[in-house]
Amino acid sequence: MNRNYIEIMGHAGADADVKDTQSGRPMTTLSIAVTESWRDGNEKKERTEWFRVVAFDGLAKYAAGFRKGNSIMVVGKLRTREYEDKDGRKATSVEIVANAFYSLIPGQRADTQTAQEGAES
């Protein structure tokens, strides 16, 4: 059995970027920072991984409300896409295509939105 599944929890690195695709579908992109920390003896160490997250349709409209610093959990799948950079060279990007967002606000109930709930009728 094969499954393409990823789940991350981190903070938005910037406000959500909202636009429409060439075909007119709503699309929102986010940059999510996931920081892990550990101790090496008495020294505290940290490493931050950055993830590009993209959402479409109703879920994109929901994600449009995310602002820099918001604590967010994302569930989705990894997608690799190739494109041509500004210098005309082939480049590759790995991104998470979101299926669900969980807005994590301390002291409040988590606000949840899934791709199915966010789909337009």
PDB file as gemmi writes it, atoms N, CA and C in Angstrom:
CRYST1    1.000    1.000    1.000  90.00  90.00  90.00 P 1                      
ATOM      1  N   MET A   1       0.837  -1.178   0.000  1.00  0.00           N  
ATOM      2  CA  MET A   1       0.000   0.000   0.000  1.00  0.00           C  
ATOM      3  C   MET A   1       0.885   1.245   0.000  1.00  0.00           C  
ATOM      4  N   ASN A   2       0.579   2.197  -0.843  1.00  0.00           N  
ATOM      5  CA  ASN A   2       1.320   3.452  -0.921  1.00  0.00           C  
ATOM      6  C   ASN A   2       0.447   4.575  -0.387  1.00  0.00           C  
ATOM      7  N   ARG A   3       1.110   5.534   0.251  1.00  0.00           N  
ATOM      8  CA  ARG A   3       0.366   6.680   0.763  1.00  0.00           C  
ATOM      9  C   ARG A   3       1.260   7.903   0.808  1.00  0.00           C  
ATOM     10  N   ASN A   4       0.797   8.996   0.271  1.00  0.00           N  
ATOM     11  CA  ASN A   4       1.512  10.260   0.286  1.00  0.00           C  
ATOM     12  C   ASN A   4       0.827  11.123   1.335  1.00  0.00           C  
ATOM     13  N   TYR A   5       1.441  11.249   2.514  1.00  0.00           N  
ATOM     14  CA  TYR A   5       0.818  11.921   3.643  1.00  0.00           C  
ATOM     15  C   TYR A   5       1.885  12.670   4.429  1.00  0.00           C  
ATOM     16  N   ILE A   6       1.583  13.915   4.795  1.00  0.00           N  
ATOM     17  CA  ILE A   6       2.484  14.678   5.642  1.00  0.00           C  
ATOM     18  C   ILE A   6       1.649  15.512   6.603  1.00  0.00           C  
ATOM     19  N   GLU A   7       2.179  15.668   7.805  1.00  0.00           N  
ATOM     20  CA  GLU A   7       1.533  16.461   8.836  1.00  0.00           C  
ATOM     21  C   GLU A   7       2.614  17.302   9.501  1.00  0.00           C  
ATOM     22  N   ILE A   8       2.435  18.624   9.513  1.00  0.00           N  
ATOM     23  CA  ILE A   8       3.408  19.499  10.156  1.00  0.00           C  
ATOM     24  C   ILE A   8       2.684  20.470  11.074  1.00  0.00           C  
ATOM     25  N   MET A   9       3.408  20.950  12.089  1.00  0.00           N  
ATOM     26  CA  MET A   9       2.886  21.950  12.993  1.00  0.00           C  
ATOM     27  C   MET A   9       3.962  23.004  13.168  1.00  0.00           C  
ATOM     28  N   GLY A  10       3.618  24.268  12.880  1.00  0.00           N  
ATOM     29  CA  GLY A  10       4.605  25.324  12.979  1.00  0.00           C  
ATOM     30  C   GLY A  10       3.952  26.688  12.963  1.00  0.00           C  
ATOM     31  N   HIS A  11       4.723  27.682  12.540  1.00  0.00           N  
ATOM     32  CA  HIS A  11       4.249  29.066  12.521  1.00  0.00           C  
ATOM     33  C   HIS A  11       4.360  29.645  11.114  1.00  0.00           C  
ATOM     34  N   ALA A  12       3.367  30.457  10.750  1.00  0.00           N  
ATOM     35  CA  ALA A  12       3.399  31.120   9.451  1.00  0.00           C  
ATOM     36  C   ALA A  12       4.552  32.114   9.429  1.00  0.00           C  
ATOM     37  N   GLY A  13       5.363  32.046   8.383  1.00  0.00           N  
ATOM     38  CA  GLY A  13       6.513  32.940   8.257  1.00  0.00           C  
ATOM     39  C   GLY A  13       6.142  34.291   7.679  1.00  0.00           C  
ATOM     40  N   ALA A  14       4.953  34.395   7.097  1.00  0.00           N  
ATOM     41  CA  ALA A  14       4.460  35.644   6.500  1.00  0.00           C  
ATOM     42  C   ALA A  14       2.944  35.521   6.375  1.00  0.00           C  
ATOM     43  N   ASP A  15       2.283  36.620   6.072  1.00  0.00           N  
ATOM     44  CA  ASP A  15       0.847  36.562   5.800  1.00  0.00           C  
ATOM     45  C   ASP A  15       0.601  35.676   4.578  1.00  0.00           C  
ATOM     46  N   ALA A  16      -0.560  35.046   4.541  1.00  0.00           N  
ATOM     47  CA  ALA A  16      -0.936  34.195   3.410  1.00  0.00           C  
ATOM     48  C   ALA A  16      -0.931  35.006   2.119  1.00  0.00           C  
ATOM     49  N   ASP A  17      -0.506  34.361   1.031  1.00  0.00           N  
ATOM     50  CA  ASP A  17      -0.491  34.986  -0.294  1.00  0.00           C  
ATOM     51  C   ASP A  17      -1.663  34.406  -1.085  1.00  0.00           C  
ATOM     52  N   VAL A  18      -2.604  35.256  -1.449  1.00  0.00           N  
ATOM     53  CA  VAL A  18      -3.841  34.821  -2.101  1.00  0.00           C  
ATOM     54  C   VAL A  18      -3.850  35.284  -3.547  1.00  0.00           C  
ATOM     55  N   LYS A  19      -4.195  34.367  -4.450  1.00  0.00           N  
ATOM     56  CA  LYS A  19      -4.354  34.721  -5.861  1.00  0.00           C  
ATOM     57  C   LYS A  19      -5.192  33.650  -6.539  1.00  0.00           C  
ATOM     58  N   ASP A  20      -5.470  33.838  -7.814  1.00  0.00           N  
ATOM     59  CA  ASP A  20      -6.198  32.845  -8.592  1.00  0.00           C  
ATOM     60  C   ASP A  20      -5.231  32.175  -9.559  1.00  0.00           C  
ATOM     61  N   THR A  21      -5.486  30.887  -9.838  1.00  0.00           N  
ATOM     62  CA  THR A  21      -4.691  30.179 -10.838  1.00  0.00           C  
ATOM     63  C   THR A  21      -5.092  30.703 -12.216  1.00  0.00           C  
ATOM     64  N   GLN A  22      -4.371  30.270 -13.240  1.00  0.00           N  
ATOM     65  CA  GLN A  22      -4.697  30.687 -14.609  1.00  0.00           C  
ATOM     66  C   GLN A  22      -6.106  30.262 -14.996  1.00  0.00           C  
ATOM     67  N   SER A  23      -6.580  29.168 -14.405  1.00  0.00           N  
ATOM     68  CA  SER A  23      -7.930  28.693 -14.721  1.00  0.00           C  
ATOM     69  C   SER A  23      -8.992  29.345 -13.834  1.00  0.00           C  
ATOM     70  N   GLY A  24      -8.572  30.243 -12.928  1.00  0.00           N  
ATOM     71  CA  GLY A  24      -9.528  30.967 -12.103  1.00  0.00           C  
ATOM     72  C   GLY A  24      -9.814  30.370 -10.740  1.00  0.00           C  
ATOM     73  N   ARG A  25      -9.136  29.283 -10.374  1.00  0.00           N  
ATOM     74  CA  ARG A  25      -9.332  28.673  -9.050  1.00  0.00           C  
ATOM     75  C   ARG A  25      -8.647  29.510  -7.980  1.00  0.00           C  
ATOM     76  N   PRO A  26      -9.289  29.742  -6.823  1.00  0.00           N  
ATOM     77  CA  PRO A  26      -8.616  30.414  -5.721  1.00  0.00           C  
ATOM     78  C   PRO A  26      -7.449  29.559  -5.221  1.00  0.00           C  
ATOM     79  N   MET A  27      -6.332  30.217  -4.942  1.00  0.00           N  
ATOM     80  CA  MET A  27      -5.138  29.511  -4.458  1.00  0.00           C  
ATOM     81  C   MET A  27      -4.460  30.381  -3.399  1.00  0.00           C  
ATOM     82  N   THR A  28      -4.083  29.779  -2.303  1.00  0.00           N  
ATOM     83  CA  THR A  28      -3.357  30.473  -1.240  1.00  0.00           C  
ATOM     84  C   THR A  28      -2.076  29.714  -0.966  1.00  0.00           C  
ATOM     85  N   THR A  29      -0.973  30.448  -0.842  1.00  0.00           N  
ATOM     86  CA  THR A  29       0.300  29.838  -0.464  1.00  0.00           C  
ATOM     87  C   THR A  29       0.741  30.409   0.875  1.00  0.00           C  
ATOM     88  N   LEU A  30       1.384  29.547   1.637  1.00  0.00           N  
ATOM     89  CA  LEU A  30       1.910  29.892   2.955  1.00  0.00           C  
ATOM     90  C   LEU A  30       3.312  29.334   3.089  1.00  0.00           C  
ATOM     91  N   SER A  31       4.101  29.997   3.893  1.00  0.00           N  
ATOM     92  CA  SER A  31       5.412  29.493   4.263  1.00  0.00           C  
ATOM     93  C   SER A  31       5.350  29.177   5.747  1.00  0.00           C  
ATOM     94  N   ILE A  32       5.549  27.910   6.103  1.00  0.00           N  
ATOM     95  CA  ILE A  32       5.435  27.471   7.494  1.00  0.00           C  
ATOM     96  C   ILE A  32       6.812  27.057   8.022  1.00  0.00           C  
ATOM     97  N   ALA A  33       7.191  27.629   9.162  1.00  0.00           N  
ATOM     98  CA  ALA A  33       8.455  27.294   9.824  1.00  0.00           C  
ATOM     99  C   ALA A  33       8.183  26.272  10.924  1.00  0.00           C  
ATOM    100  N   VAL A  34       8.940  25.177  10.883  1.00  0.00           N  
ATOM    101  CA  VAL A  34       8.849  24.153  11.913  1.00  0.00           C  
ATOM    102  C   VAL A  34      10.213  24.078  12.586  1.00  0.00           C  
ATOM    103  N   THR A  35      10.248  24.449  13.858  1.00  0.00           N  
ATOM    104  CA  THR A  35      11.511  24.510  14.583  1.00  0.00           C  
ATOM    105  C   THR A  35      11.579  23.386  15.603  1.00  0.00           C  
ATOM    106  N   GLU A  36      12.683  22.669  15.584  1.00  0.00           N  
ATOM    107  CA  GLU A  36      12.930  21.657  16.608  1.00  0.00           C  
ATOM    108  C   GLU A  36      14.113  22.124  17.442  1.00  0.00           C  
ATOM    109  N   SER A  37      14.084  21.809  18.711  1.00  0.00           N  
ATOM    110  CA  SER A  37      15.191  22.191  19.583  1.00  0.00           C  
ATOM    111  C   SER A  37      15.588  20.997  20.437  1.00  0.00           C  
ATOM    112  N   TRP A  38      16.853  20.986  20.825  1.00  0.00           N  
ATOM    113  CA  TRP A  38      17.379  19.917  21.648  1.00  0.00           C  
ATOM    114  C   TRP A  38      18.582  20.438  22.417  1.00  0.00           C  
ATOM    115  N   ARG A  39      19.032  19.645  23.361  1.00  0.00           N  
ATOM    116  CA  ARG A  39      20.208  19.999  24.145  1.00  0.00           C  
ATOM    117  C   ARG A  39      21.370  19.099  23.755  1.00  0.00           C  
ATOM    118  N   ASP A  40      22.523  19.724  23.593  1.00  0.00           N  
ATOM    119  CA  ASP A  40      23.772  19.007  23.364  1.00  0.00           C  
ATOM    120  C   ASP A  40      24.647  19.359  24.565  1.00  0.00           C  
ATOM    121  N   GLY A  41      24.579  18.521  25.588  1.00  0.00           N  
ATOM    122  CA  GLY A  41      25.230  18.860  26.855  1.00  0.00           C  
ATOM    123  C   GLY A  41      24.463  20.002  27.494  1.00  0.00           C  
ATOM    124  N   ASN A  42      25.143  21.105  27.766  1.00  0.00           N  
ATOM    125  CA  ASN A  42      24.493  22.295  28.334  1.00  0.00           C  
ATOM    126  C   ASN A  42      24.070  23.291  27.266  1.00  0.00           C  
ATOM    127  N   GLU A  43      24.377  22.993  26.013  1.00  0.00           N  
ATOM    128  CA  GLU A  43      24.087  23.923  24.925  1.00  0.00           C  
ATOM    129  C   GLU A  43      22.739  23.592  24.272  1.00  0.00           C  
ATOM    130  N   LYS A  44      21.890  24.632  24.168  1.00  0.00           N  
ATOM    131  CA  LYS A  44      20.609  24.463  23.483  1.00  0.00           C  
ATOM    132  C   LYS A  44      20.826  24.708  21.997  1.00  0.00           C  
ATOM    133  N   LYS A  45      20.324  23.796  21.180  1.00  0.00           N  
ATOM    134  CA  LYS A  45      20.456  23.918  19.730  1.00  0.00           C  
ATOM    135  C   LYS A  45      19.069  23.932  19.103  1.00  0.00           C  
ATOM    136  N   GLU A  46      18.970  24.564  17.945  1.00  0.00           N  
ATOM    137  CA  GLU A  46      17.718  24.635  17.193  1.00  0.00           C  
ATOM    138  C   GLU A  46      17.982  24.470  15.709  1.00  0.00           C  
ATOM    139  N   ARG A  47      16.973  23.951  15.032  1.00  0.00           N  
ATOM    140  CA  ARG A  47      17.011  23.867  13.570  1.00  0.00           C  
ATOM    141  C   ARG A  47      15.600  24.150  13.078  1.00  0.00           C  
ATOM    142  N   THR A  48      15.484  25.004  12.078  1.00  0.00           N  
ATOM    143  CA  THR A  48      14.185  25.352  11.503  1.00  0.00           C  
ATOM    144  C   THR A  48      14.119  24.865  10.066  1.00  0.00           C  
ATOM    145  N   GLU A  49      13.060  24.146   9.755  1.00  0.00           N  
ATOM    146  CA  GLU A  49      12.769  23.709   8.390  1.00  0.00           C  
ATOM    147  C   GLU A  49      11.607  24.554   7.884  1.00  0.00           C  
ATOM    148  N   TRP A  50      11.689  24.998   6.634  1.00  0.00           N  
ATOM    149  CA  TRP A  50      10.633  25.796   6.020  1.00  0.00           C  
ATOM    150  C   TRP A  50       9.877  24.958   5.006  1.00  0.00           C  
ATOM    151  N   PHE A  51       8.557  25.045   5.045  1.00  0.00           N  
ATOM    152  CA  PHE A  51       7.702  24.299   4.137  1.00  0.00           C  
ATOM    153  C   PHE A  51       6.813  25.270   3.368  1.00  0.00           C  
ATOM    154  N   ARG A  52       6.743  25.075   2.064  1.00  0.00           N  
ATOM    155  CA  ARG A  52       5.810  25.839   1.232  1.00  0.00           C  
ATOM    156  C   ARG A  52       4.522  25.038   1.205  1.00  0.00           C  
ATOM    157  N   VAL A  53       3.407  25.685   1.550  1.00  0.00           N  
ATOM    158  CA  VAL A  53       2.099  25.031   1.594  1.00  0.00           C  
ATOM    159  C   VAL A  53       1.178  25.747   0.621  1.00  0.00           C  
ATOM    160  N   VAL A  54       0.425  24.967  -0.150  1.00  0.00           N  
ATOM    161  CA  VAL A  54      -0.525  25.537  -1.109  1.00  0.00           C  
ATOM    162  C   VAL A  54      -1.900  24.913  -0.859  1.00  0.00           C  
ATOM    163  N   ALA A  55      -2.929  25.748  -0.946  1.00  0.00           N  
ATOM    164  CA  ALA A  55      -4.316  25.286  -0.772  1.00  0.00           C  
ATOM    165  C   ALA A  55      -5.156  25.854  -1.908  1.00  0.00           C  
ATOM    166  N   PHE A  56      -6.198  25.126  -2.282  1.00  0.00           N  
ATOM    167  CA  PHE A  56      -7.047  25.533  -3.396  1.00  0.00           C  
ATOM    168  C   PHE A  56      -8.509  25.642  -2.974  1.00  0.00           C  
ATOM    169  N   ASP A  57      -9.268  26.376  -3.769  1.00  0.00           N  
ATOM    170  CA  ASP A  57     -10.715  26.490  -3.670  1.00  0.00           C  
ATOM    171  C   ASP A  57     -11.154  26.997  -2.292  1.00  0.00           C  
ATOM    172  N   GLY A  58     -12.134  26.339  -1.675  1.00  0.00           N  
ATOM    173  CA  GLY A  58     -12.652  26.795  -0.382  1.00  0.00           C  
ATOM    174  C   GLY A  58     -11.615  26.777   0.712  1.00  0.00           C  
ATOM    175  N   LEU A  59     -10.735  25.792   0.683  1.00  0.00           N  
ATOM    176  CA  LEU A  59      -9.665  25.719   1.680  1.00  0.00           C  
ATOM    177  C   LEU A  59      -8.700  26.880   1.508  1.00  0.00           C  
ATOM    178  N   ALA A  60      -8.503  27.325   0.280  1.00  0.00           N  
ATOM    179  CA  ALA A  60      -7.650  28.491   0.016  1.00  0.00           C  
ATOM    180  C   ALA A  60      -8.273  29.743   0.619  1.00  0.00           C  
ATOM    181  N   LYS A  61      -9.585  29.857   0.515  1.00  0.00           N  
ATOM    182  CA  LYS A  61     -10.264  31.017   1.088  1.00  0.00           C  
ATOM    183  C   LYS A  61     -10.132  31.028   2.604  1.00  0.00           C  
ATOM    184  N   TYR A  62     -10.223  29.865   3.220  1.00  0.00           N  
ATOM    185  CA  TYR A  62     -10.039  29.755   4.675  1.00  0.00           C  
ATOM    186  C   TYR A  62      -8.611  30.140   5.063  1.00  0.00           C  
ATOM    187  N   ALA A  63      -7.635  29.606   4.334  1.00  0.00           N  
ATOM    188  CA  ALA A  63      -6.214  29.849   4.645  1.00  0.00           C  
ATOM    189  C   ALA A  63      -5.815  31.300   4.413  1.00  0.00           C  
ATOM    190  N   ALA A  64      -6.579  32.022   3.625  1.00  0.00           N  
ATOM    191  CA  ALA A  64      -6.269  33.424   3.342  1.00  0.00           C  
ATOM    192  C   ALA A  64      -6.234  34.271   4.614  1.00  0.00           C  
ATOM    193  N   GLY A  65      -6.868  33.798   5.672  1.00  0.00           N  
ATOM    194  CA  GLY A  65      -6.913  34.535   6.933  1.00  0.00           C  
ATOM    195  C   GLY A  65      -5.682  34.363   7.814  1.00  0.00           C  
ATOM    196  N   PHE A  66      -4.770  33.467   7.452  1.00  0.00           N  
ATOM    197  CA  PHE A  66      -3.585  33.245   8.284  1.00  0.00           C  
ATOM    198  C   PHE A  66      -2.619  34.417   8.180  1.00  0.00           C  
ATOM    199  N   ARG A  67      -2.060  34.805   9.306  1.00  0.00           N  
ATOM    200  CA  ARG A  67      -1.124  35.924   9.378  1.00  0.00           C  
ATOM    201  C   ARG A  67       0.214  35.453   9.942  1.00  0.00           C  
ATOM    202  N   LYS A  68       1.244  36.225   9.676  1.00  0.00           N  
ATOM    203  CA  LYS A  68       2.585  35.920  10.159  1.00  0.00           C  
ATOM    204  C   LYS A  68       2.537  35.645  11.661  1.00  0.00           C  
ATOM    205  N   GLY A  69       3.167  34.536  12.047  1.00  0.00           N  
ATOM    206  CA  GLY A  69       3.237  34.161  13.459  1.00  0.00           C  
ATOM    207  C   GLY A  69       2.146  33.228  13.916  1.00  0.00           C  
ATOM    208  N   ASN A  70       1.036  33.091  13.153  1.00  0.00           N  
ATOM    209  CA  ASN A  70      -0.032  32.179  13.551  1.00  0.00           C  
ATOM    210  C   ASN A  70       0.502  30.761  13.675  1.00  0.00           C  
ATOM    211  N   SER A  71       0.066  30.065  14.707  1.00  0.00           N  
ATOM    212  CA  SER A  71       0.432  28.668  14.911  1.00  0.00           C  
ATOM    213  C   SER A  71      -0.561  27.802  14.141  1.00  0.00           C  
ATOM    214  N   ILE A  72      -0.037  26.969  13.237  1.00  0.00           N  
ATOM    215  CA  ILE A  72      -0.886  26.234  12.299  1.00  0.00           C  
ATOM    216  C   ILE A  72      -0.418  24.785  12.183  1.00  0.00           C  
ATOM    217  N   MET A  73      -1.377  23.877  12.116  1.00  0.00           N  
ATOM    218  CA  MET A  73      -1.095  22.485  11.775  1.00  0.00           C  
ATOM    219  C   MET A  73      -1.651  22.252  10.383  1.00  0.00           C  
ATOM    220  N   VAL A  74      -0.858  21.602   9.534  1.00  0.00           N  
ATOM    221  CA  VAL A  74      -1.249  21.322   8.152  1.00  0.00           C  
ATOM    222  C   VAL A  74      -1.185  19.821   7.916  1.00  0.00           C  
ATOM    223  N   VAL A  75      -2.221  19.287   7.295  1.00  0.00           N  
ATOM    224  CA  VAL A  75      -2.243  17.898   6.856  1.00  0.00           C  
ATOM    225  C   VAL A  75      -2.408  17.929   5.347  1.00  0.00           C  
ATOM    226  N   GLY A  76      -1.597  17.151   4.652  1.00  0.00           N  
ATOM    227  CA  GLY A  76      -1.700  17.150   3.200  1.00  0.00           C  
ATOM    228  C   GLY A  76      -0.812  16.107   2.569  1.00  0.00           C  
ATOM    229  N   LYS A  77      -0.413  16.390   1.320  1.00  0.00           N  
ATOM    230  CA  LYS A  77       0.463  15.472   0.590  1.00  0.00           C  
ATOM    231  C   LYS A  77       1.592  16.273  -0.036  1.00  0.00           C  
ATOM    232  N   LEU A  78       2.720  15.634  -0.241  1.00  0.00           N  
ATOM    233  CA  LEU A  78       3.856  16.278  -0.889  1.00  0.00           C  
ATOM    234  C   LEU A  78       3.693  16.221  -2.393  1.00  0.00           C  
ATOM    235  N   ARG A  79       4.064  17.323  -3.030  1.00  0.00           N  
ATOM    236  CA  ARG A  79       4.027  17.372  -4.490  1.00  0.00           C  
ATOM    237  C   ARG A  79       5.321  18.027  -4.966  1.00  0.00           C  
ATOM    238  N   THR A  80       5.948  17.404  -5.944  1.00  0.00           N  
ATOM    239  CA  THR A  80       7.144  17.956  -6.569  1.00  0.00           C  
ATOM    240  C   THR A  80       6.735  18.508  -7.925  1.00  0.00           C  
ATOM    241  N   ARG A  81       7.157  19.731  -8.191  1.00  0.00           N  
ATOM    242  CA  ARG A  81       6.850  20.288  -9.503  1.00  0.00           C  
ATOM    243  C   ARG A  81       8.093  20.948 -10.073  1.00  0.00           C  
ATOM    244  N   GLU A  82       8.177  20.900 -11.375  1.00  0.00           N  
ATOM    245  CA  GLU A  82       9.296  21.521 -12.075  1.00  0.00           C  
ATOM    246  C   GLU A  82       8.818  22.809 -12.718  1.00  0.00           C  
ATOM    247  N   TYR A  83       9.708  23.778 -12.774  1.00  0.00           N  
ATOM    248  CA  TYR A  83       9.390  25.057 -13.392  1.00  0.00           C  
ATOM    249  C   TYR A  83      10.678  25.662 -13.931  1.00  0.00           C  
ATOM    250  N   GLU A  84      10.530  26.738 -14.662  1.00  0.00           N  
ATOM    251  CA  GLU A  84      11.680  27.446 -15.206  1.00  0.00           C  
ATOM    252  C   GLU A  84      11.899  28.698 -14.369  1.00  0.00           C  
ATOM    253  N   ASP A  85      13.114  28.884 -13.839  1.00  0.00           N  
ATOM    254  CA  ASP A  85      13.378  30.059 -13.005  1.00  0.00           C  
ATOM    255  C   ASP A  85      13.561  31.304 -13.863  1.00  0.00           C  
ATOM    256  N   LYS A  86      13.789  32.434 -13.221  1.00  0.00           N  
ATOM    257  CA  LYS A  86      13.865  33.708 -13.944  1.00  0.00           C  
ATOM    258  C   LYS A  86      15.022  33.771 -14.925  1.00  0.00           C  
ATOM    259  N   ASP A  87      16.033  32.892 -14.755  1.00  0.00           N  
ATOM    260  CA  ASP A  87      17.168  32.840 -15.673  1.00  0.00           C  
ATOM    261  C   ASP A  87      16.991  31.771 -16.753  1.00  0.00           C  
ATOM    262  N   GLY A  88      15.812  31.152 -16.789  1.00  0.00           N  
ATOM    263  CA  GLY A  88      15.523  30.157 -17.814  1.00  0.00           C  
ATOM    264  C   GLY A  88      16.022  28.757 -17.498  1.00  0.00           C  
ATOM    265  N   ARG A  89      16.501  28.537 -16.271  1.00  0.00           N  
ATOM    266  CA  ARG A  89      16.978  27.208 -15.873  1.00  0.00           C  
ATOM    267  C   ARG A  89      15.847  26.392 -15.254  1.00  0.00           C  
ATOM    268  N   LYS A  90      15.913  25.070 -15.468  1.00  0.00           N  
ATOM    269  CA  LYS A  90      14.933  24.189 -14.848  1.00  0.00           C  
ATOM    270  C   LYS A  90      15.202  24.132 -13.346  1.00  0.00           C  
ATOM    271  N   ALA A  91      14.128  24.216 -12.575  1.00  0.00           N  
ATOM    272  CA  ALA A  91      14.226  24.141 -11.123  1.00  0.00           C  
ATOM    273  C   ALA A  91      13.135  23.222 -10.608  1.00  0.00           C  
ATOM    274  N   THR A  92      13.292  22.744  -9.391  1.00  0.00           N  
ATOM    275  CA  THR A  92      12.326  21.846  -8.765  1.00  0.00           C  
ATOM    276  C   THR A  92      11.892  22.426  -7.430  1.00  0.00           C  
ATOM    277  N   SER A  93      10.626  22.293  -7.139  1.00  0.00           N  
ATOM    278  CA  SER A  93      10.074  22.756  -5.873  1.00  0.00           C  
ATOM    279  C   SER A  93       9.274  21.626  -5.246  1.00  0.00           C  
ATOM    280  N   VAL A  94       9.438  21.443  -3.939  1.00  0.00           N  
ATOM    281  CA  VAL A  94       8.635  20.476  -3.198  1.00  0.00           C  
ATOM    282  C   VAL A  94       7.711  21.283  -2.304  1.00  0.00           C  
ATOM    283  N   GLU A  95       6.417  20.996  -2.382  1.00  0.00           N  
ATOM    284  CA  GLU A  95       5.456  21.734  -1.579  1.00  0.00           C  
ATOM    285  C   GLU A  95       4.427  20.782  -0.993  1.00  0.00           C  
ATOM    286  N   ILE A  96       3.729  21.270   0.007  1.00  0.00           N  
ATOM    287  CA  ILE A  96       2.640  20.504   0.613  1.00  0.00           C  
ATOM    288  C   ILE A  96       1.335  21.023   0.024  1.00  0.00           C  
ATOM    289  N   VAL A  97       0.543  20.130  -0.545  1.00  0.00           N  
ATOM    290  CA  VAL A  97      -0.798  20.475  -0.985  1.00  0.00           C  
ATOM    291  C   VAL A  97      -1.720  20.136   0.189  1.00  0.00           C  
ATOM    292  N   ALA A  98      -2.294  21.174   0.797  1.00  0.00           N  
ATOM    293  CA  ALA A  98      -3.069  21.005   2.028  1.00  0.00           C  
ATOM    294  C   ALA A  98      -4.404  20.309   1.785  1.00  0.00           C  
ATOM    295  N   ASN A  99      -4.736  19.401   2.696  1.00  0.00           N  
ATOM    296  CA  ASN A  99      -6.055  18.775   2.748  1.00  0.00           C  
ATOM    297  C   ASN A  99      -6.835  19.278   3.944  1.00  0.00           C  
ATOM    298  N   ALA A 100      -6.102  19.770   4.976  1.00  0.00           N  
ATOM    299  CA  ALA A 100      -6.746  20.293   6.185  1.00  0.00           C  
ATOM    300  C   ALA A 100      -5.811  21.253   6.896  1.00  0.00           C  
ATOM    301  N   PHE A 101      -6.395  22.267   7.520  1.00  0.00           N  
ATOM    302  CA  PHE A 101      -5.672  23.197   8.375  1.00  0.00           C  
ATOM    303  C   PHE A 101      -6.288  23.153   9.766  1.00  0.00           C  
ATOM    304  N   TYR A 102      -5.457  23.283  10.775  1.00  0.00           N  
ATOM    305  CA  TYR A 102      -5.899  23.408  12.151  1.00  0.00           C  
ATOM    306  C   TYR A 102      -5.216  24.649  12.710  1.00  0.00           C  
ATOM    307  N   SER A 103      -5.994  25.676  13.000  1.00  0.00           N  
ATOM    308  CA  SER A 103      -5.455  26.903  13.565  1.00  0.00           C  
ATOM    309  C   SER A 103      -5.305  26.689  15.058  1.00  0.00           C  
ATOM    310  N   LEU A 104      -4.075  26.794  15.565  1.00  0.00           N  
ATOM    311  CA  LEU A 104      -3.778  26.469  16.963  1.00  0.00           C  
ATOM    312  C   LEU A 104      -3.543  27.756  17.749  1.00  0.00           C  
ATOM    313  N   ILE A 105      -4.556  28.179  18.476  1.00  0.00           N  
ATOM    314  CA  ILE A 105      -4.462  29.391  19.272  1.00  0.00           C  
ATOM    315  C   ILE A 105      -4.478  28.987  20.735  1.00  0.00           C  
ATOM    316  N   PRO A 106      -3.394  29.286  21.490  1.00  0.00           N  
ATOM    317  CA  PRO A 106      -3.331  28.881  22.903  1.00  0.00           C  
ATOM    318  C   PRO A 106      -4.548  29.373  23.692  1.00  0.00           C  
ATOM    319  N   GLY A 107      -5.106  28.464  24.503  1.00  0.00           N  
ATOM    320  CA  GLY A 107      -6.228  28.828  25.357  1.00  0.00           C  
ATOM    321  C   GLY A 107      -7.581  28.808  24.671  1.00  0.00           C  
ATOM    322  N   GLN A 108      -7.607  28.502  23.380  1.00  0.00           N  
ATOM    323  CA  GLN A 108      -8.873  28.427  22.654  1.00  0.00           C  
ATOM    324  C   GLN A 108      -8.993  27.078  21.962  1.00  0.00           C  
ATOM    325  N   ARG A 109     -10.230  26.736  21.628  1.00  0.00           N  
ATOM    326  CA  ARG A 109     -10.474  25.506  20.878  1.00  0.00           C  
ATOM    327  C   ARG A 109      -9.864  25.648  19.491  1.00  0.00           C  
ATOM    328  N   ALA A 110      -9.260  24.581  18.987  1.00  0.00           N  
ATOM    329  CA  ALA A 110      -8.658  24.617  17.650  1.00  0.00           C  
ATOM    330  C   ALA A 110      -9.733  24.877  16.607  1.00  0.00           C  
ATOM    331  N   ASP A 111      -9.438  25.748  15.670  1.00  0.00           N  
ATOM    332  CA  ASP A 111     -10.332  26.048  14.549  1.00  0.00           C  
ATOM    333  C   ASP A 111      -9.870  25.188  13.381  1.00  0.00           C  
ATOM    334  N   THR A 112     -10.774  24.403  12.817  1.00  0.00           N  
ATOM    335  CA  THR A 112     -10.403  23.419  11.812  1.00  0.00           C  
ATOM    336  C   THR A 112     -11.113  23.664  10.501  1.00  0.00           C  
ATOM    337  N   GLN A 113     -10.399  23.393   9.408  1.00  0.00           N  
ATOM    338  CA  GLN A 113     -11.020  23.446   8.081  1.00  0.00           C  
ATOM    339  C   GLN A 113     -10.364  22.371   7.224  1.00  0.00           C  
ATOM    340  N   THR A 114     -11.161  21.572   6.551  1.00  0.00           N  
ATOM    341  CA  THR A 114     -10.631  20.548   5.673  1.00  0.00           C  
ATOM    342  C   THR A 114     -10.968  20.884   4.227  1.00  0.00           C  
ATOM    343  N   ALA A 115     -10.290  20.216   3.304  1.00  0.00           N  
ATOM    344  CA  ALA A 115     -10.521  20.467   1.881  1.00  0.00           C  
ATOM    345  C   ALA A 115     -11.968  20.159   1.520  1.00  0.00           C  
ATOM    346  N   GLN A 116     -12.517  19.086   2.085  1.00  0.00           N  
ATOM    347  CA  GLN A 116     -13.890  18.729   1.772  1.00  0.00           C  
ATOM    348  C   GLN A 116     -14.854  19.782   2.312  1.00  0.00           C  
ATOM    349  N   GLU A 117     -14.625  20.264   3.558  1.00  0.00           N  
ATOM    350  CA  GLU A 117     -15.481  21.294   4.130  1.00  0.00           C  
ATOM    351  C   GLU A 117     -15.336  22.601   3.376  1.00  0.00           C  
ATOM    352  N   GLY A 118     -14.105  22.848   2.878  1.00  0.00           N  
ATOM    353  CA  GLY A 118     -13.829  24.114   2.210  1.00  0.00           C  
ATOM    354  C   GLY A 118     -14.236  24.143   0.750  1.00  0.00           C  
ATOM    355  N   ALA A 119     -14.595  22.995   0.192  1.00  0.00           N  
ATOM    356  CA  ALA A 119     -14.970  22.941  -1.225  1.00  0.00           C  
ATOM    357  C   ALA A 119     -16.263  23.707  -1.463  1.00  0.00           C  
ATOM    358  N   GLU A 120     -16.293  24.392  -2.562  1.00  0.00           N  
ATOM    359  CA  GLU A 120     -17.497  25.149  -2.904  1.00  0.00           C  
ATOM    360  C   GLU A 120     -18.535  24.210  -3.499  1.00  0.00           C  
ATOM    361  N   SER A 121     -19.772  24.467  -3.202  1.00  0.00           N  
ATOM    362  CA  SER A 121     -20.854  23.607  -3.709  1.00  0.00           C  
ATOM    363  C   SER A 121     -21.148  23.906  -5.153  1.00  0.00           C  
TER     364      SER A 121                                                      
END                                                                             
